[in-house]
Amino acid sequence: MSHAACAAVGYSAWRDRLLNPVLTVPVCRLPLLHGHTACRPRPPRSGVSCRASAYGQARARRPIRVLAHRWERRGQSAQATVAAAGRGHGHRTCVVDGSGGSLPATPVWPAACGPPAEPRPGGGVPVARLVALFPAGPGRFTPRVSAPVLTHDLALGHNVHPAFAAEDVLVADRGVWASAPIARLVRLGMPAVCRVGARQLVDCTPPRPCVMAATRRSASLNGRPRSRWIRACGTDDPRVDWFTPRTCPPWLRPDTLEALPPSVVGRARRDLVTQRGLRSRQLTRVPPWIEAERYPGAD
């Protein structure tokens, strides 16, 4: 943080002390270089002579708007230098993932976010659920969406859709995978590559039976996926038709579900992971990633 950043946002409410904002932010970056060390050894490693408690108070005084300004300027400079990084077949890959972060135990945050599940008596701090989008090349967090700790990523993933461009490809894990979000991405013209949900059945046998939409699963239909097989693009790489659910999930508005297409054509590829300790995984790809000639399964 520099004096120019403070002047850019009009921040001047800080005294000329040892741990001013200009010096505190570089000291806070030291854990990334030394393996996430504790607060006590950070001031000696930076050459600053102060106690750990004084350093903790200086961290709490950091102005949020100046940090946001520095983050935005740094992201813009990184975007200009690594614009071609993290691309595949001409598409920019954007990763969407969720995480959590602890918050101060002030009277506002416990009521807004809530503590983690089953905290010990007298313990526990409020935790916020965070969902962020960042391109694979520069790694800059574009939008950040916060919510209470027990909010699923499916309920927050659509908030980062406006940050996508025409050539972007969404890369995500099974936490944001569902038939309705994939259909919504297709309606917006956004391709996606993500891992299939844990309860979603994938069968690459050509041609195999399926469970049609709005059909209640029974004992005779167990083991059948809810996707219609179209043709094979390769070994364990079929082109299928995913059905959009007819029942509105609690995280989706009914009018949004009615505007979605009844089905989505995509590819369901099964990749075997040979690394010890990891299980096999199944990937789902939606248009325009259905052309096997342009997008081989190995890529």
C-alpha positions in Angstrom: 0.0 0.0 0.0 1.4 3.4 -1.0 0.6 7.0 -0.2 -0.8 7.2 -3.8 -3.4 4.6 -3.0 -4.5 6.4 0.1 -4.8 9.7 -1.8 -6.7 8.0 -4.7 -9.6 7.0 -2.3 -9.3 10.1 -0.2 -8.1 8.3 3.0 -6.1 10.5 5.3 -7.4 9.5 8.8 -4.1 7.8 9.9 -1.3 9.1 12.0 2.4 9.0 11.1 3.3 6.1 13.4 5.6 3.1 13.1 2.9 0.6 11.9 1.1 2.9 9.5 -0.9 1.4 6.6 2.0 1.8 4.2 4.2 -0.5 6.3 1.5 -2.9 7.7 0.4 -4.4 4.4 3.9 -5.6 3.3 4.4 -7.1 6.8 1.0 -9.0 6.4 2.3 -10.6 3.2 5.2 -12.2 4.9 3.2 -15.4 5.9 2.9 -16.3 2.2 6.7 -16.3 1.9 7.4 -18.2 5.1 4.8 -20.9 5.3 1.9 -19.1 7.1 3.8 -18.2 10.3 2.2 -16.9 13.4 1.8 -13.3 14.3 4.6 -13.2 16.8 7.6 -13.8 14.5 6.3 -11.6 11.7 7.6 -8.2 13.0 11.2 -9.5 13.6 11.4 -11.0 10.2 10.3 -7.7 8.6 12.9 -5.7 10.5 10.2 -3.9 12.6 10.7 -3.8 16.3 7.2 -4.1 17.9 5.1 -6.5 19.9 2.7 -9.0 18.4 -0.2 -7.3 20.1 0.7 -4.0 18.4 1.0 -5.7 15.1 -2.5 -7.2 15.6 -3.9 -3.8 16.3 -2.3 -2.4 13.2 -3.9 -5.2 11.1 -7.3 -4.2 12.4 -6.7 -0.6 11.5 -6.1 -1.4 7.8 -8.6 0.6 5.7 -10.8 -1.6 3.6 -11.4 0.8 0.8 -7.7 1.3 0.3 -7.1 -2.4 0.2 -9.9 -2.8 -2.4 -8.3 -0.1 -4.5 -4.9 -1.8 -4.4 -6.5 -5.1 -5.2 -8.3 -3.7 -8.2 -5.2 -2.0 -9.6 -3.1 -5.1 -9.1 -5.7 -7.3 -10.9 -5.8 -4.9 -13.8 -2.0 -4.9 -14.2 -1.9 -8.7 -14.0 -4.7 -9.1 -16.5 -2.8 -7.0 -19.1 0.4 -9.1 -18.7 -1.1 -12.6 -18.6 -4.0 -12.2 -20.9 -3.1 -15.3 -23.0 -2.4 -17.5 -19.9 -4.8 -20.1 -18.8 -6.5 -20.6 -22.2 -7.5 -23.7 -23.9 -8.5 -23.9 -27.6 -8.8 -20.1 -27.6 -11.2 -20.0 -24.5 -10.4 -18.3 -21.3 -11.0 -20.7 -18.4 -12.6 -19.3 -15.3 -12.7 -21.2 -12.1 -15.6 -20.8 -9.6 -15.2 -22.2 -6.2 -16.5 -21.7 -2.7 -14.8 -21.3 0.7 -15.4 -19.9 4.1 -13.8 -17.3 6.4 -14.0 -16.4 10.0 -15.3 -13.0 11.1 -14.9 -10.8 14.2 -17.3 -11.8 17.0 -19.0 -8.4 17.0 -22.8 -8.2 17.6 -23.5 -7.8 13.9 -21.8 -10.8 12.3 -23.2 -13.6 14.5 -26.8 -12.6 13.6 -26.0 -12.2 9.8 -23.8 -15.2 9.2 -24.1 -17.5 12.1 -21.5 -19.9 13.7 -20.3 -23.2 12.2 -22.3 -26.4 12.8 -22.3 -27.6 16.4 -19.9 -25.2 18.1 -18.7 -26.0 21.5 -20.4 -24.2 24.4 -18.9 -20.7 24.8 -16.8 -21.1 21.6 -17.2 -20.6 17.9 -16.9 -17.4 15.8 -19.2 -16.3 13.0 -18.2 -17.8 9.6 -19.2 -16.4 6.2 -19.6 -18.5 3.0 -17.7 -17.1 0.1 -18.0 -17.9 -3.7 -15.5 -16.3 -6.0 -14.7 -16.3 -9.7 -11.1 -16.0 -11.0 -9.5 -16.6 -14.4 -7.0 -19.5 -14.5 -4.3 -17.3 -16.0 -4.0 -14.2 -13.8 -5.8 -15.8 -10.8 -7.6 -12.5 -10.0 -10.8 -12.8 -8.0 -13.3 -10.9 -10.1 -16.6 -11.0 -8.1 -16.9 -12.2 -4.5 -20.2 -13.2 -3.1 -20.7 -13.7 0.6 -23.6 -15.4 2.5 -24.3 -17.2 5.8 -22.1 -20.2 6.5 -24.8 -22.8 5.8 -25.5 -21.5 2.3 -24.7 -23.9 -0.5 -22.6 -22.9 -3.5 -25.6 -23.6 -5.8 -27.5 -20.7 -4.3 -24.6 -18.3 -4.9 -23.1 -19.5 -8.2 -25.5 -17.5 -10.4 -24.3 -14.3 -8.8 -21.0 -14.5 -10.6 -22.5 -15.1 -14.1 -22.4 -11.4 -15.2 -18.6 -11.5 -14.9 -18.3 -14.0 -17.8 -17.3 -12.9 -21.3 -18.4 -14.5 -24.6 -15.3 -16.7 -24.9 -15.1 -17.8 -21.2 -15.5 -21.4 -20.1 -16.6 -22.2 -16.6 -14.5 -24.8 -14.7 -16.0 -25.9 -11.4 -16.3 -28.9 -9.1 -19.4 -30.8 -8.2 -20.4 -28.2 -5.6 -21.9 -26.0 -8.3 -23.1 -28.7 -10.6 -26.8 -29.4 -11.2 -29.0 -29.7 -14.2 -30.7 -26.3 -13.6 -27.5 -24.2 -13.3 -26.0 -26.0 -16.4 -29.2 -25.2 -18.4 -29.0 -21.6 -17.2 -25.4 -21.3 -18.4 -26.4 -22.7 -21.8 -29.2 -20.1 -22.1 -26.7 -17.4 -21.4 -24.3 -18.9 -24.0 -21.6 -20.0 -21.5 -19.9 -23.4 -21.9 -18.9 -25.3 -18.8 -16.6 -28.1 -17.7 -17.4 -29.5 -14.3 -17.5 -32.6 -12.3 -20.8 -34.5 -12.1 -22.7 -34.5 -8.8 -22.4 -37.4 -6.4 -26.0 -38.5 -6.9 -26.0 -38.1 -10.7 -25.7 -41.4 -12.5 -23.5 -41.5 -15.6 -23.6 -44.5 -18.0 -21.5 -44.6 -21.1 -23.0 -47.8 -22.5 -24.4 -47.2 -26.0 -27.4 -47.1 -26.3 -28.8 -47.5 -22.8 -32.2 -46.8 -21.2 -32.8 -43.7 -19.1 -35.3 -42.1 -16.7 -37.3 -39.4 -18.5 -38.0 -36.1 -16.9 -40.9 -35.8 -14.4 -40.7 -39.6 -13.8 -40.6 -40.8 -10.2 -37.8 -43.2 -9.7 -38.9 -46.7 -8.6 -37.2 -50.0 -7.9 -37.4 -51.0 -11.6 -35.7 -47.8 -12.7 -32.8 -47.9 -10.2 -29.4 -47.7 -11.9 -30.7 -45.7 -14.9 -29.4 -42.2 -15.4 -31.5 -39.1 -16.0 -29.9 -38.4 -19.4 -30.7 -39.7 -22.9 -27.8 -41.2 -24.8 -27.3 -39.7 -28.3 -24.1 -41.0 -29.8 -20.5 -41.8 -28.8 -17.7 -39.3 -29.2 -15.1 -41.7 -28.0 -14.4 -44.3 -25.3 -16.3 -43.4 -22.2 -17.2 -40.1 -23.8 -20.8 -40.1 -25.0 -23.0 -37.2 -26.2 -26.1 -37.1 -24.0 -29.2 -35.0 -23.4 -29.5 -33.8 -19.8 -33.1 -33.2 -18.7 -33.9 -30.1 -16.7 -35.7 -30.9 -13.4 -39.4 -30.2 -13.3 -39.4 -29.6 -9.5 -38.0 -26.3 -8.5 -35.2 -26.6 -5.9 -35.3 -24.3 -2.9 -32.3 -22.2 -4.1 -33.9 -21.4 -7.5 -36.9 -19.1 -8.3 -39.9 -20.8 -10.0 -40.0 -18.2 -12.8 -36.3 -18.8 -13.5 -36.9 -22.6 -13.8 -39.8 -22.1 -16.2 -37.5 -20.0 -18.5 -34.9 -22.8 -18.8 -34.8 -25.2 -21.8 -36.3 -28.6 -21.1 -33.0 -30.3 -21.9 -29.3 -29.6 -22.6 -27.1 -31.5 -25.0 -23.6 -32.1 -23.7 -20.8 -34.6 -23.2 -20.4 -36.8 -20.2 -16.8 -38.2 -20.0 -15.5 -40.6 -17.5 -11.8 -40.1 -16.6 -9.9 -42.6 -14.6 -7.4 -41.2 -12.1 -4.4 -43.5 -11.5 -3.0 -41.5 -8.7 -3.0 -43.4 -5.4 -5.6 -42.2 -2.9 -7.9 -40.6 -5.5 -11.0 -42.1 -7.0 -12.2 -42.0 -10.6 -14.0 -38.9 -11.7 -16.8 -38.0 -14.2 -16.8 -34.8 -16.1 -19.7 -33.0 -17.8 -19.2 -30.7 -20.8 -21.9 -28.6 -22.3 -22.0 -26.7 -25.7 -20.0 -25.7 -27.5 -17.7 -28.4 -26.1 -19.7 -31.2 -27.9 -17.7 -31.2 -31.1 -15.4 -34.2 -30.7 -13.2 -33.2 -33.7 -12.4 -29.7 -32.2 -12.3 -30.7 -28.6 -10.8 -34.2 -28.1 -11.6 -36.0 -24.9 -7.9 -36.1 -23.9 -7.8 -32.3 -23.9 
